Amino acid sequence: MNTILKASVAAAAFVVTATTAFAQDVTLRVHHFMSVHAPLHANFLVPWAERLEKASDGRINVEIFDSMSLGGGAPDLYGQAVDGAVDIIMTLPGYTPGRFNELEVFELPFLSRDPVATSGAIYDLVSNRLQDSELDETYILATWVHGPGVIHSRTPITKLEDIAGVELRGPARLTTDLLAELGATPVGMPLPAIPENISKGTIDGAVVPWEIVPSIKLQELVSNHTEFAGDRALYTAAFLLAMNWDAYDAMPDDLQEILDAETGKALSLNAAQVLIDADVKGRSTAKDNNIIVLDETEVSRWIDAAQPVYDRFIARASEEGFDGEAAIAEANELIKANQ
């Protein structure tokens, strides 16, 4: 082989090698606690995975594992992302109380009235500050809140006094604190445990947004549903879509750019809208049940009764080294800015 031909072959080999390295494929495993029927799986994660595959010309493959099928319980999810057991998780920060104290401000009762604006606000807080502090163990791809929390119960709750002694599942620390303050008996448990515990009579009902109802057939387990006038949310819960840092750093630069373009605030707002749309569908499944809407006067009584939850949040914030009153003011300002 002459010198020129050898040089040409060597150059071609280099180009092929470089192109192969640049065109590295990536498989991302996503783990979460919801069923395949849940809106966040079917209408959020699946379409997002498809968009990533299309934007990357098939070089990013997303494998979604629902219902904790890779092992562990829902409270283990964030740790799985930190440790690299999986690449990406979707979870509720409230499943690990005491770990996300500043983020928790958005779960205060009656704080959220517009899930999309609140989701924009919580993402702003994370990207501006919390990514580099209490969320620095993972790369946050999106964060959002669901629609208004609704009381679903065996017996009707038409006024504040009716909740006394009712055993209700609460999803997170602030919500169980609220339920106790209102006179209920709160029981903390992950979402998948609700149907079995209502069927066994361990609990009398649960507080969840409407979008959850069809996926766990809650409308068949209880016949009463209590809403709050004025789009008031008895409670709301934050969600995280979080990625292991090593998995992110291992991606080629061009695939990181694609992932970043398909995540962030736009994805957070998309998740919120998916849940709002699902609320409408979820509510329709209970149209033959007793849907109670508390009027503004009655809602004001509940808001007043919830004030000690705010007081305890502020006191706990001081113990954790941040200003709780300032955090509440900041959350309200961010929500207003996103409306």
N, C-alpha and C positions, 0 to 999 in steps of 0.2 A: 504494500500500500504506500503510495507516494506521500510526501510530507503534507501537501495541500489537502489531500483526501483525509489523512489522519486528523488534521486540524478541524476539518469540517465535521467529521464523525464525533470528535470530542466536543465540539461546540453544540452539536445537536443533542448529545447526551446530557450536557449541562442544562440546556433549555428544558428537556423533558423532566429532568430531576427537579429543577426549580419550579416548573409548572405543577408537578405532582405535589411538591411541598406546599405550594401556594393554594392548591385546590384540595387541601386536606378536608375530609368530611368530619363532621362532628355529630355525635348522638347525645342528646340531652334527656335524661330521665327525670320526669316530673312526678312527684308523689303528693297525694292529698287524701283527705279523710271523707270526702263526699262520694255519693254514688254516681254511676254513669248517667242517671236520670236528672241529677241536679243541674240547674241552669249554669252554674259556674263551670261545670265540666262540659256539658254538651254545647252550650252557647257562648262560652268564653274561651276555655282552654283549647278545645278542639279547633275552633276557627283560628285562634292565634297560632297554634302549631302549624296549621296549613299555610298561613301567611308567611311564617318563617321559612318553611320549605320552599315556597314559591319565590320569595325574595332572594333566597340563596341558591336558586337553581338546583334545589335538591341536596345541597351540601350540608344543610342543617336538618337533622332528623330529630323529631321530638317524640318520645315515648311517654305516654301518660298512664300512670298507675293510680287507679281510684281506690276508694274504700280501704286505705291502709294495707293494700295488697302486698307491699314490700316488707311488711312487718312493723311492729310497734303500735303504740296508741297515738291518738291525735296530739296529745301533749309532747310527744317525742319528735314531731316533725321539724321544728326549728333546729333542734340539735342535730338532726340528720343532715340538714343543709350545712351547718357549721362544720360537722365532722367529715363531710364528703361521702356519707353513706349513699346519698343521692345527689343529683346535680341541682335540682330546683324543687322547692316545696311551696305549696299553698296552704296557709294556716291562719288561725286566729291568734294574735299575740296574747289574747286573754286566756289562752290555754296554759300559759306559763306565767302566772301572776307574780309580780315583783321583778320581772326581767325587763319590762318595757314601761317604766313608770311615767315618762313624759308623753309617750305616744297615747297612753291611757286617757288623756284629757278628752279625747274625742268620743269616749264611751260614757261620758257623764250624762245623766238623764236629762232629756228634753233639750239637749244642746243642739242636736241636728234637726233641721226641718226640710232640708233639701239635700238628698244623698249625693247628687252630682257635685254641687258646690262644696259639700263637706269632703268629698273624695279629692277634689282639687286642692282643698285646704290641707288635708292630711299629707298628700304627696308633697306639697310645697314645704311643709314642716320637715318631712323626712329628707328631702333633697337639699334643703338649705342648712340643716343642722344635725338631725338625728342620724343620718347615714354615717357621720363621722364620730358619733358618740355611742348611744346605746344600741345602735343597729350596725356597728362597724364589723361585726363578725361575719356578715354576709353582704352580698351585693343586692340591694333592693331593686327589683325590676318594676314593681307596681305596688301600690297600696291604696285601699279604698274602703268605703263603708257600705253596708246594705241599707235597705229601706227601713221605715219605721218598725220598731218592735211591737208586736201585738200579743195580747194575752189570749191564750187558747186554753179553755178550761172545761171541766165537766159541769160545773155549776155556773150560772150567769154572774158576771161581775158588772154591776150597773152603777156602783158608787164606791168610794174609797173603803167604806166599812166592809164591803163584801169580800175583800181580799184577805181579811184577817184569818189566819190559820190555814189558808189554802197552800198546799204543797206544790210549788212550782219549780220547774227546772230553770236555772239561770246559766247563761253561757260563760260568764266571766266575773271577776272579782267585784267590779263596780255594780253590776246588775244584781248579783246576789246580795250585796250590801243594800241596794235600793229595795229589793223585795222584802228584806228583813225590816227595813225602816218603815215600809208601808204596812207591815203587819202580817205578811205572808210567811210561810216557812220555805226558805230557799233551799234548793238542792242542786249542787253543782255537778254537771255531768256533760260529757261530749254529746254532740248532736246525734250520732248513730244509736245512742242508748235510749233515746226518748221513747220510741214506740213500745219496746219491751217493758219499760218501767211504768208507762201509763197502763198498759194491758194488765200488768200484775197489781196495779193499784198502789205502787210505791210512791207515785206522784199523781197529783190531780190534774196536771196540765203542764204547759210550758210557755215561755215567752220566746217567740221566734218571729221573723218577718214572714209575710205571706208567701214569698217565693219558696220557702222551705216546705210548706204544707204538703203539696202533692208528692214530693220525693219520699216523704216518710208516712204518707197517707194519714196525716194528723186529722183531717176533716172527718175521718171515719172513727177516730178514737175519742174525740170530744165534739160537743155540739154547740159550744158557746165561744164567741170570739169578741174581744173588747178592743176597740180602736179609740184614738184620741183626736178630737176635732182640731182643725187648724194645722194639719200635717205635723202635729207634735209627735215626736218619737219617744215613747216611754224609755227606750234605750236604743242604742245602736252598737254594733261591734265592728272593729277594724279588721281588715284582712291584709296579709302580706304575701306577695309572690317574691320569694327570696332565693338567691343563687349562691352556691358554694364559690368562694373566691378562687380557689385553685382551678375549678372547672372553667370559670370565666377567663382566667389568665392563660389557660392552655389553648384557648381558641385563637386561630389566626386573626390578625388585625382586621382584615376585611370582614370576617364573620362577626367579630365583636361589634363592628360598625353597624352591621345589619341587625344584630340583636338589639343594640341600643336604639336603633331607629324604630323597632317594633315594640319597644317597651316604654317605660317612663310615664309621664303625665297623661298622654293620650290613651295609653292602655288602661290606666287607672280610671279615667272617666268612662271608658268603654265598659269596664267591669261594673261600674255603678249603674250605667244605663241598662245593661243586661239584667241586673237585679230589679230595677224599677219595672221593666217590662214583664219580668217574671212575677212580680207582685200582683199585677193585674190578673194574670192567668191563675196564680195561686188562690187569689180571693174568689175567683169564679167557681172554684171547686167546692167552696163552702157556701154557695148561694142558697142552699136549702137549709142551712143551719141558722142559728140565732146570732146575727152580727149586730153588736151593740156599739154605738158611737157616742162616747161621752162628750157632752157639750162644753163650751169654753169655760163656763162657770165651774163645772165639776173638774175640768182639767186643771184649773188654777189651784184647786185644793190639793191635787196630786203634786203639782210643782212646788207648792209651799211645803208639803210633807217630805219632799225629796231634798230639801236644803241641807240637812245634816250630812248627806252623802258628799256634797260639795265641801262642807266644813272638814270632813275627815280626809278628803283628797288633798286639801290645802295643808292640813297638818302632816300628812304622810309625805307630801312633796318637800316640806321643810326638813324632814328627817333624811330624805334622799338627796338633799343638797340643791334643790331648785325652788323657785318661787311659784307656788301653786296658783295664786291669784293672777300673777303675770301670765302664766301658761293658759289660764282660762280666757283672759283678755286677748291673748295672741290667737287662740283658736277661733274666737268669735270674729276677730279682725280678718283672719285668713278666709273664713267662710264668706264674709261679706265681700271680700275682694274677688272671690270666685263666682259670685252670683251674676 
